[in-house]
Amino acid sequence: MKRERFLGKNGKTAFLGSAVLVLLICYIDKFHGGSAWIPTYFQHVLVNCLIAAILALGLNFVSGYLGQTSLGHAAFYGIGAYTTAVLLKYTGLNFWITIPIGLLLAALISIPLAMASLRVKGQFLIVITYAFCEILRFVAINTAALGGTAGIPGLKSPEIFGIKITKLASTSKGGYILILFLITAAVAFFAWKTEHSRIGYAFSAIREDEIAAVAMGINTRYYKILAMVISAVICSIAGSFQAVFASMVSPELLNATKSISIFTMVVIGGRRSIKGMILGGILLTILPELFHSVKDIAGLPFDPWMILYGFLLVFMMRFRPQGIWGADKKETVQTEEE
Amino acid sequence: MLVFLQQVINGLAQGGIYSLIAIGWTTVFGIVGVINWTHGEVYMLGAYTGYFVTTYLGLPMIPALLISMAAGALIAMAVDQFGYKPLRKKGVLAATGFITALGISTILRYTANAVFTVNPKAYPELVEQKLITICTISGQPLTISSLHLYILIGTIIIMVCLELFIKHTLTGKAMLAASQDMQTLGLMGVNAEKLIKVTFAISGALGAAAGFFIGTIYAINPTMGALAGLKGWSCAILGGIGSITGSLVGGIILGIVENLTAGFISTGYKDAIGFAVMILVLLIKPSGLMGYKFEEKV
């Protein structure tokens, strides 16, 4: 099996290269006087990119390796964020302990959804996942303890080895960049390992031909639930960090637009491609910000990004349905047919 | 008991509107096999067409309704022409249709957002609003709003026309046959493309009618299509995909259940109940209340 290469380099080189870049971004302003070279806004966007990349890598287990469409992964993102927020607010628990609790909860809640994916497929699974996330959003809006539409504001920044994350680097965002970069790298490594393991091959077999997979003795039930649980756990980790990074949670996290955006990161990046996931996450975070500033500069009364986003999806499907870094065309078409 | 009955009656009109949306979903899905995610947007644009012709042209209810239905039909046909047809020609609709639909729906919604602005708009009063007493139970009147009555009657007329069209015209019969086996139908010499256009036109017209009706009751806004579209899909599933009667029943049930939830449990969960019903139906009896059993797709 050929290893996935990143700009002609293998994963280790890519990791080291981007690690140097990240360290530069975080610390360069400490070593020279005068005004900062890297604007805080840029670092803020970078944190959002990393969170998006983690989400896309998470959904990739379901939508990429297993080939099922889910429009409800904001649900797990929201569960992670809300668990962290509620525990921080009401129990004052350490942030690092809230992450495993959040991911346990996300894993538990993902099991019924995985059960549903065993019974229905394709188009019907899409609406089930979508509706599932909408229901959670209504629960968040209507539960007083979760803060209703306003959400839970004022979450404190966590500490690591006794240092606040916001104090870790030269700006308040730097610490988050470092930690999320490490998590993204770990998740990408995990995805890569899984892809080239017994589990990954089982996923491929199910994706390519489920009946043949059953005939070969693959326990499709177990693997489908496993994929859903893994992706739920990864998305919930991203949610926990989002909660403390934004220092608040709101039902907006569970918005259907968020789910759709996670799904399109996977599609645009190229299903099953790890670098594609990271690229998809970065693109779909930077482009909206870019067009938002275009809107501000040009003084447009509306945000042009969402319209362009629609066109992007339509043209992508027409001319490159396998995504930017996806596998070749023929294979994708075969696998996606329900 | 009286309160209960009153809530049921209040839910009827809303239910009729859901049924109209649901039929639009189910006909397209039955024949083209794609979840037409743009349907909610056609509904929204239908509502806006109704708003413009009633406000600026001062048209009365029935011509305005017909115009917005025509507009809805045109929009839906355009969506098919520019969105789905090229993919169908390439034979990749199954794989890419849904994301294309998502894209077109985003384009339509946010263009509408840019053009019409986010501020909600309200129709002028088209019919005199009053409460009509149906009967009195132990001295308490049971009432229905005149507006709701008009909507119910309008919905029923549209449904009857549709039923007659499908049962008694050749095109209608071909549509029915297409929902069961498109390929064989092609072999019988039916022009599939034309049939698909007719299907989209009907779907769009019904969606726009639903939007027009909702506009006569509530204020309209460019993002109204997302939730309503999904609810229509829930009704279609509840009633059974491919069944028009099923969509009618599903829509009425959802309308009533929503109103009862709002009246007796909590208004906040009103919108969630439809989704919960949909998930349960899909998991327990995917063929819905009245649908024929569709082939399990692996």
Chai-1 contact restraints between the chains, C-beta under 6 A:
chainA,res_idxA,chainB,res_idxB,connection_type,confidence,min_distance_angstrom,max_distance_angstrom,comment,restraint_id
A,A116,B,L283,contact,1.0,0.0,6.0,A-B,restraint_1
A,R119,B,L283,contact,1.0,0.0,6.0,A-B,restraint_2
A,V120,B,L282,contact,1.0,0.0,6.0,A-B,restraint_3
A,K121,B,K297,contact,1.0,0.0,6.0,A-B,restraint_4
A,G122,B,K297,contact,1.0,0.0,6.0,A-B,restraint_5
A,Q123,B,I35,contact,1.0,0.0,6.0,A-B,restraint_6
A,F124,B,L282,contact,1.0,0.0,6.0,A-B,restraint_7
A,V127,B,W233,contact,1.0,0.0,6.0,A-B,restraint_8
A,I128,B,I279,contact,1.0,0.0,6.0,A-B,restraint_9
A,I128,B,L282,contact,1.0,0.0,6.0,A-B,restraint_10
A,A131,B,F275,contact,1.0,0.0,6.0,A-B,restraint_11
A,A131,B,M278,contact,1.0,0.0,6.0,A-B,restraint_12
A,A131,B,I279,contact,1.0,0.0,6.0,A-B,restraint_13
A,E134,B,F275,contact,1.0,0.0,6.0,A-B,restraint_14
A,I135,B,A272,contact,1.0,0.0,6.0,A-B,restraint_15
A,I135,B,F275,contact,1.0,0.0,6.0,A-B,restraint_16
A,F138,B,A272,contact,1.0,0.0,6.0,A-B,restraint_17
A,N142,B,G268,contact,1.0,0.0,6.0,A-B,restraint_18
A,E210,B,V298,contact,1.0,0.0,6.0,A-B,restraint_19
A,V267,B,I99,contact,1.0,0.0,6.0,A-B,restraint_20
A,F302,B,A114,contact,1.0,0.0,6.0,A-B,restraint_21
A,M306,B,T106,contact,1.0,0.0,6.0,A-B,restraint_22
A,M306,B,Y110,contact,1.0,0.0,6.0,A-B,restraint_23
A,I307,B,I107,contact,1.0,0.0,6.0,A-B,restraint_24
A,I307,B,Y110,contact,1.0,0.0,6.0,A-B,restraint_25
A,I307,B,T111,contact,1.0,0.0,6.0,A-B,restraint_26
A,Y309,B,T106,contact,1.0,0.0,6.0,A-B,restraint_27
A,G310,B,G103,contact,1.0,0.0,6.0,A-B,restraint_28
A,G310,B,T106,contact,1.0,0.0,6.0,A-B,restraint_29
A,G310,B,I107,contact,1.0,0.0,6.0,A-B,restraint_30
A,L313,B,I99,contact,1.0,0.0,6.0,A-B,restraint_31
A,L313,B,L102,contact,1.0,0.0,6.0,A-B,restraint_32
A,L313,B,G103,contact,1.0,0.0,6.0,A-B,restraint_33
A,V314,B,T100,contact,1.0,0.0,6.0,A-B,restraint_34
A,V314,B,G103,contact,1.0,0.0,6.0,A-B,restraint_35
A,M317,B,T96,contact,1.0,0.0,6.0,A-B,restraint_36
A,M317,B,I99,contact,1.0,0.0,6.0,A-B,restraint_37
A,M317,B,T100,contact,1.0,0.0,6.0,A-B,restraint_38
A,P321,B,T96,contact,1.0,0.0,6.0,A-B,restraint_39
A,V333,B,V92,contact,1.0,0.0,6.0,A-B,restraint_40
A,V333,B,A95,contact,1.0,0.0,6.0,A-B,restraint_41
A,E336,B,A95,contact,1.0,0.0,6.0,A-B,restraint_42
A,E337,B,A94,contact,1.0,0.0,6.0,A-B,restraint_43
A,E337,B,A95,contact,1.0,0.0,6.0,A-B,restraint_44
A,E338,B,A94,contact,1.0,0.0,6.0,A-B,restraint_45
A,E338,B,K297,contact,1.0,0.0,6.0,A-B,restraint_46
